[in-house]
């Protein structure tokens, strides 16, 4: 099942998938970069601090052990005091070294990815204690990659250390027996050479690891076609929910239209397929406003409400059909219909005035 799922993930990750993954703190990173940072930190410590610090340490220790009579160790308190002095002397050498390593580790992390606080990475996950997941990590592509890196490191370091010790062992032993005071300088020089050679090999490893970590990261983020479809649905909204929302909006607009028909001045129909209700008031100014429009059943409903409320219904097939495609509800009619609609309204107002006059006579 896991292989089938992996085989189905053939599509590149979407921007949303990448963004969500980054927000969760899952970023591509090289495990070898901190090792290289440690090596470079050690080299920086040796180059800038180790010589002076080692001389101070040797002088302090020499003063301490060459005069043992100054230490009268008779009980536990005396022993603790002696260890406290030795610890302070050693701390003057160790603390600067620790500072270099801390700075190197922080830089190794910052240079790979921007810093972020994410509690998701430390949240317990069942897959971290899963036997199947652990087996896949050991014998999957990532596991073989880690094994290859370890094998390369072991081989490179063995060859480098073996070669350099073979060349410098005799001179180191000679220095140890001839002039022990030169031994710290000799060891520091040898350590610098070893670190330099190992660092060069580690740089190659880190470059390869950075490349493969990003390749594996993008591979793990790949999505199936179904996942992309599901993401698009989430981004655009469920089609069924959106259809329901559109239906509700249409129903509300229809009710609002029907409620405005009794206030219309005239309804233009063709006679059954189209109906457009217009309201015109000379006091309001401007052109007539469309308060309702519809086709078929809605058009019949508009006519029915208009006739029930004594709103005049004028049958003009060409005008109704032409207006329907160019007018919008709650907006004034376009300029091309001004003349035709004005004639209808003038006719209705004239007929209304005639009826009033006839009634008065």
ABEGO torsion letter per residue (X at the ends): XAAAAAAABABBBBAAAAAAAAAAGBBBBBAAAAAAAAAAAAAAAAAAAAAAAAAAAAAAAAAAAABAAABBBABAAAAAAAAAAAAAAAAAAAAAAAAAAAAAAAAAAAAABBBBBBAAAABBBAAAABAAAAAAAAABAAAAAAAAAAAAAAAAAAAAAAAAAAAAAAAAAAAAAABAAAAAAAAAAAAAAAAAAAAAAAAAAAAAAAAAAAAAAAAAABBBAAAAAAAAAAAAEBAAAAAAAAAAAAAAAAAAAAAAAAABABBBBOAAABBBBBBBBAAAEEBBBBABBBBEAAAAAAAAAAAAAGBBBBBBAAAAAAAAAABBBGBBBBAAAAAAAAAAAAAAAAAAAAAAAAAAX
